[in-house]
């Protein structure tokens, strides 16, 4: 329960700190999910974290279909 409260507060602070920009919201989302991965150990944790390691810039390119 304390872990969820801490995570929620962290997300709120990140959102406030980044003025609720799209990038800030994306990073808060990534942080929240990466924090949940900490409950796993070993390869499961690595696999979980790999799912949330995409940068915002790469996410945006993928979302808009833009490639260099």
N, CA, C and O atoms as a GROMACS GRO file, in nm:
protein
  272
    1UNK      N    1   0.083  -0.119   0.000
    1UNK     CA    2   0.000   0.000   0.000
    1UNK      C    3   0.087   0.125   0.000
    1UNK      O    4   0.062   0.220  -0.075
    2UNK      N    5   0.191   0.125   0.085
    2UNK     CA    6   0.280   0.241   0.090
    2UNK      C    7   0.352   0.260  -0.043
    2UNK      O    8   0.378   0.373  -0.085
    3UNK      N    9   0.384   0.148  -0.108
    3UNK     CA   10   0.454   0.154  -0.237
    3UNK      C   11   0.366   0.223  -0.341
    3UNK      O   12   0.416   0.303  -0.420
    4UNK      N   13   0.237   0.192  -0.341
    4UNK     CA   14   0.145   0.254  -0.437
    4UNK      C   15   0.129   0.403  -0.409
    4UNK      O   16   0.124   0.484  -0.502
    5UNK      N   17   0.122   0.439  -0.283
    5UNK     CA   18   0.109   0.580  -0.246
    5UNK      C   19   0.234   0.655  -0.291
    5UNK      O   20   0.224   0.763  -0.349
    6UNK      N   21   0.351   0.597  -0.263
    6UNK     CA   22   0.476   0.660  -0.304
    6UNK      C   23   0.483   0.676  -0.455
    6UNK      O   24   0.522   0.781  -0.506
    7UNK      N   25   0.444   0.571  -0.527
    7UNK     CA   26   0.445   0.576  -0.673
    7UNK      C   27   0.349   0.682  -0.724
    7UNK      O   28   0.382   0.758  -0.816
    8UNK      N   29   0.230   0.688  -0.667
    8UNK     CA   30   0.132   0.788  -0.709
    8UNK      C   31   0.182   0.929  -0.684
    8UNK      O   32   0.168   1.016  -0.770
    9UNK      N   33   0.240   0.951  -0.569
    9UNK     CA   34   0.295   1.083  -0.536
    9UNK      C   35   0.408   1.117  -0.632
    9UNK      O   36   0.419   1.231  -0.678
   10UNK      N   37   0.492   1.019  -0.662
   10UNK     CA   38   0.603   1.042  -0.756
   10UNK      C   39   0.552   1.082  -0.893
   10UNK      O   40   0.606   1.173  -0.956
   11UNK      N   41   0.449   1.015  -0.939
   11UNK     CA   42   0.392   1.047  -1.070
   11UNK      C   43   0.335   1.188  -1.071
   11UNK      O   44   0.355   1.263  -1.167
   12UNK      N   45   0.266   1.223  -0.966
   12UNK     CA   46   0.208   1.357  -0.956
   12UNK      C   47   0.319   1.462  -0.957
   12UNK      O   48   0.308   1.564  -1.026
   13UNK      N   49   0.424   1.438  -0.882
   13UNK     CA   50   0.534   1.534  -0.877
   13UNK      C   51   0.604   1.546  -1.012
   13UNK      O   52   0.640   1.656  -1.054
   14UNK      N   53   0.624   1.436  -1.079
   14UNK     CA   54   0.685   1.440  -1.212
   14UNK      C   55   0.596   1.519  -1.307
   14UNK      O   56   0.646   1.601  -1.385
   15UNK      N   57   0.466   1.495  -1.302
   15UNK     CA   58   0.374   1.566  -1.390
   15UNK      C   59   0.376   1.716  -1.363
   15UNK      O   60   0.376   1.797  -1.455
   16UNK      N   61   0.377   1.752  -1.237
   16UNK     CA   62   0.381   1.894  -1.201
   16UNK      C   63   0.513   1.956  -1.245
   16UNK      O   64   0.517   2.066  -1.300
   17UNK      N   65   0.621   1.884  -1.220
   17UNK     CA   66   0.754   1.935  -1.252
   17UNK      C   67   0.772   1.957  -1.402
   17UNK      O   68   0.842   2.048  -1.443
   18UNK      N   69   0.710   1.875  -1.481
   18UNK     CA   70   0.723   1.888  -1.626
   18UNK      C   71   0.606   1.963  -1.688
   18UNK      O   72   0.588   1.962  -1.810
   19UNK      N   73   0.529   2.028  -1.605
   19UNK     CA   74   0.414   2.109  -1.650
   19UNK      C   75   0.314   2.029  -1.732
   19UNK      O   76   0.249   2.083  -1.821
   20UNK      N   77   0.302   1.902  -1.702
   20UNK     CA   78   0.202   1.815  -1.767
   20UNK      C   79   0.214   1.814  -1.918
   20UNK      O   80   0.113   1.805  -1.988
   21UNK      N   81   0.334   1.822  -1.969
   21UNK     CA   82   0.354   1.811  -2.113
   21UNK      C   83   0.333   1.667  -2.157
   21UNK      O   84   0.328   1.576  -2.074
   22UNK      N   85   0.321   1.647  -2.284
   22UNK     CA   86   0.307   1.511  -2.336
   22UNK      C   87   0.428   1.428  -2.297
   22UNK      O   88   0.414   1.312  -2.257
   23UNK      N   89   0.546   1.486  -2.310
   23UNK     CA   90   0.668   1.414  -2.273
   23UNK      C   91   0.667   1.381  -2.124
   23UNK      O   92   0.704   1.271  -2.085
   24UNK      N   93   0.625   1.474  -2.043
   24UNK     CA   94   0.619   1.451  -1.899
   24UNK      C   95   0.521   1.341  -1.863
   24UNK      O   96   0.549   1.257  -1.777
   25UNK      N   97   0.407   1.341  -1.929
   25UNK     CA   98   0.308   1.237  -1.904
   25UNK      C   99   0.362   1.101  -1.947
   25UNK      O  100   0.342   1.001  -1.878
   26UNK      N  101   0.429   1.097  -2.062
   26UNK     CA  102   0.488   0.972  -2.110
   26UNK      C  103   0.593   0.921  -2.012
   26UNK      O  104   0.596   0.802  -1.979
   27UNK      N  105   0.679   1.010  -1.965
   27UNK     CA  106   0.783   0.970  -1.871
   27UNK      C  107   0.724   0.924  -1.738
   27UNK      O  108   0.775   0.830  -1.678
   28UNK      N  109   0.618   0.988  -1.692
   28UNK     CA  110   0.552   0.944  -1.569
   28UNK      C  111   0.492   0.805  -1.587
   28UNK      O  112   0.500   0.721  -1.498
   29UNK      N  113   0.432   0.782  -1.702
   29UNK     CA  114   0.376   0.651  -1.734
   29UNK      C  115   0.487   0.546  -1.735
   29UNK      O  116   0.471   0.438  -1.677
   30UNK      N  117   0.597   0.576  -1.802
   30UNK     CA  118   0.710   0.484  -1.808
   30UNK      C  119   0.765   0.455  -1.668
   30UNK      O  120   0.793   0.340  -1.634
   31UNK      N  121   0.780   0.559  -1.588
   31UNK     CA  122   0.834   0.544  -1.453
   31UNK      C  123   0.743   0.454  -1.369
   31UNK      O  124   0.790   0.367  -1.297
   32UNK      N  125   0.615   0.477  -1.379
   32UNK     CA  126   0.519   0.399  -1.302
   32UNK      C  127   0.528   0.251  -1.338
   32UNK      O  128   0.531   0.165  -1.250
   33UNK      N  129   0.531   0.221  -1.466
   33UNK     CA  130   0.538   0.082  -1.508
   33UNK      C  131   0.674   0.020  -1.477
   33UNK      O  132   0.681  -0.097  -1.440
   34UNK      N  133   0.781   0.096  -1.491
   34UNK     CA  134   0.913   0.044  -1.457
   34UNK      C  135   0.922   0.014  -1.307
   34UNK      O  136   0.987  -0.082  -1.267
   35UNK      N  137   0.857   0.095  -1.226
   35UNK     CA  138   0.855   0.070  -1.082
   35UNK      C  139   0.785  -0.062  -1.051
   35UNK      O  140   0.827  -0.135  -0.961
   36UNK      N  141   0.680  -0.091  -1.124
   36UNK     CA  142   0.609  -0.217  -1.104
   36UNK      C  143   0.699  -0.336  -1.140
   36UNK      O  144   0.684  -0.444  -1.084
   37UNK      N  145   0.790  -0.317  -1.233
   37UNK     CA  146   0.882  -0.424  -1.274
   37UNK      C  147   0.976  -0.463  -1.160
   37UNK      O  148   1.030  -0.574  -1.160
   38UNK      N  149   0.997  -0.375  -1.067
   38UNK     CA  150   1.090  -0.403  -0.956
   38UNK      C  151   1.041  -0.517  -0.868
   38UNK      O  152   1.118  -0.571  -0.788
   39UNK      N  153   0.914  -0.554  -0.880
   39UNK     CA  154   0.861  -0.665  -0.802
   39UNK      C  155   0.912  -0.799  -0.854
   39UNK      O  156   0.910  -0.898  -0.781
   40UNK      N  157   0.959  -0.802  -0.979
   40UNK     CA  158   1.011  -0.925  -1.039
   40UNK      C  159   1.160  -0.936  -1.011
   40UNK      O  160   1.225  -0.840  -0.968
   41UNK      N  161   1.214  -1.055  -1.036
   41UNK     CA  162   1.356  -1.078  -1.017
   41UNK      C  163   1.415  -1.141  -1.142
   41UNK      O  164   1.344  -1.206  -1.220
   42UNK      N  165   1.543  -1.120  -1.161
   42UNK     CA  166   1.616  -1.186  -1.269
   42UNK      C  167   1.566  -1.150  -1.407
   42UNK      O  168   1.539  -1.034  -1.438
   43UNK      N  169   1.555  -1.253  -1.490
   43UNK     CA  170   1.517  -1.234  -1.630
   43UNK      C  171   1.379  -1.173  -1.645
   43UNK      O  172   1.355  -1.094  -1.737
   44UNK      N  173   1.286  -1.209  -1.556
   44UNK     CA  174   1.151  -1.152  -1.563
   44UNK      C  175   1.157  -1.001  -1.546
   44UNK      O  176   1.087  -0.927  -1.616
   45UNK      N  177   1.239  -0.954  -1.453
   45UNK     CA  178   1.253  -0.810  -1.430
   45UNK      C  179   1.316  -0.744  -1.553
   45UNK      O  180   1.272  -0.637  -1.596
   46UNK      N  181   1.419  -0.807  -1.608
   46UNK     CA  182   1.484  -0.751  -1.727
   46UNK      C  183   1.387  -0.741  -1.845
   46UNK      O  184   1.384  -0.640  -1.915
   47UNK      N  185   1.308  -0.846  -1.865
   47UNK     CA  186   1.209  -0.845  -1.974
   47UNK      C  187   1.104  -0.737  -1.952
   47UNK      O  188   1.066  -0.666  -2.045
   48UNK      N  189   1.058  -0.725  -1.829
   48UNK     CA  190   0.958  -0.624  -1.795
   48UNK      C  191   1.013  -0.483  -1.821
   48UNK      O  192   0.946  -0.400  -1.883
   49UNK      N  193   1.134  -0.457  -1.774
   49UNK     CA  194   1.195  -0.325  -1.792
   49UNK      C  195   1.219  -0.295  -1.940
   49UNK      O  196   1.208  -0.180  -1.983
   50UNK      N  197   1.252  -0.398  -2.018
   50UNK     CA  198   1.275  -0.378  -2.162
   50UNK      C  199   1.149  -0.328  -2.231
   50UNK      O  200   1.156  -0.255  -2.330
   51UNK      N  201   1.034  -0.367  -2.180
   51UNK     CA  202   0.907  -0.321  -2.238
   51UNK      C  203   0.883  -0.173  -2.217
   51UNK      O  204   0.802  -0.112  -2.287
   52UNK      N  205   0.953  -0.113  -2.121
   52UNK     CA  206   0.929   0.027  -2.087
   52UNK      C  207   1.056   0.111  -2.102
   52UNK      O  208   1.074   0.209  -2.029
   53UNK      N  209   1.143   0.074  -2.194
   53UNK     CA  210   1.269   0.146  -2.209
   53UNK      C  211   1.273   0.237  -2.332
   53UNK      O  212   1.375   0.300  -2.359
   54UNK      N  213   1.164   0.244  -2.406
   54UNK     CA  214   1.161   0.326  -2.528
   54UNK      C  215   1.163   0.475  -2.492
   54UNK      O  216   1.086   0.519  -2.407
   55UNK      N  217   1.250   0.550  -2.557
   55UNK     CA  218   1.257   0.694  -2.531
   55UNK      C  219   1.132   0.763  -2.586
   55UNK      O  220   1.063   0.709  -2.672
   56UNK      N  221   1.104   0.881  -2.534
   56UNK     CA  222   0.988   0.957  -2.580
   56UNK      C  223   1.002   0.991  -2.729
   56UNK      O  224   0.905   0.986  -2.804
   57UNK      N  225   1.124   1.026  -2.769
   57UNK     CA  226   1.147   1.062  -2.908
   57UNK      C  227   1.116   0.944  -3.001
   57UNK      O  228   1.053   0.961  -3.105
   58UNK      N  229   1.162   0.823  -2.962
   58UNK     CA  230   1.133   0.704  -3.043
   58UNK      C  231   0.983   0.673  -3.042
   58UNK      O  232   0.927   0.634  -3.144
   59UNK      N  233   0.921   0.692  -2.927
   59UNK     CA  234   0.776   0.671  -2.916
   59UNK      C  235   0.702   0.764  -3.012
   59UNK      O  236   0.609   0.722  -3.082
   60UNK      N  237   0.743   0.890  -3.014
   60UNK     CA  238   0.676   0.988  -3.101
   60UNK      C  239   0.694   0.953  -3.248
   60UNK      O  240   0.601   0.964  -3.327
   61UNK      N  241   0.815   0.912  -3.284
   61UNK     CA  242   0.842   0.874  -3.423
   61UNK      C  243   0.754   0.756  -3.463
   61UNK      O  244   0.696   0.753  -3.572
   62UNK      N  245   0.745   0.658  -3.374
   62UNK     CA  246   0.663   0.540  -3.402
   62UNK      C  247   0.515   0.578  -3.412
   62UNK      O  248   0.443   0.528  -3.499
   63UNK      N  249   0.473   0.665  -3.324
   63UNK     CA  250   0.333   0.706  -3.320
   63UNK      C  251   0.292   0.783  -3.446
   63UNK      O  252   0.182   0.764  -3.498
   64UNK      N  253   0.380   0.868  -3.493
   64UNK     CA  254   0.347   0.952  -3.609
   64UNK      C  255   0.388   0.888  -3.741
   64UNK      O  256   0.356   0.939  -3.848
   65UNK      N  257   0.460   0.775  -3.733
   65UNK     CA  258   0.504   0.708  -3.854
   65UNK      C  259   0.624   0.774  -3.918
   65UNK      O  260   0.655   0.746  -4.034
   66UNK      N  261   0.692   0.861  -3.845
   66UNK     CA  262   0.808   0.933  -3.898
   66UNK      C  263   0.933   0.849  -3.879
   66UNK      O  264   0.954   0.791  -3.773
   67UNK      N  265   1.014   0.842  -3.982
   67UNK     CA  266   1.144   0.776  -3.969
   67UNK      C  267   1.248   0.855  -4.047
   67UNK      O  268   1.218   0.916  -4.149
   68UNK      N  269   1.368   0.853  -3.996
   68UNK     CA  270   1.476   0.930  -4.060
   68UNK      C  271   1.547   0.846  -4.163
   68UNK      O  272   1.640   0.894  -4.228
   0.00000   0.00000   0.00000
